[in-house]
Amino acid sequence: MLSDESRIVWSMALFRMFSAAVEFTAALLMLRFQRVDTAFQINAALGLFGPSIMVIVSVLGLVGLAGRVSYSKLVLIAAGVMLILYAARK
């Protein structure tokens, strides 16, 4: 039976693999359609998808660290994730 930590690591890895599969499929669709406007729309959809995956994986990581890292460090890590998202929008 997997430990809680192993489950979290597996979940994080599976979300990243899913993300990679979506990105690869999007790239193939861009090549399939051979149109700049369609490729741009696909890229825009990925722009929404990518940060969502990052937040989900980060939350899983925070949950895994919750028992071993102090509350103040967890807050700093969460703030760092939010700053990354904020900086990527501007």
Helices and strands as residue ranges (DSSP letters): H 4-33, H 36-65, H 71-89
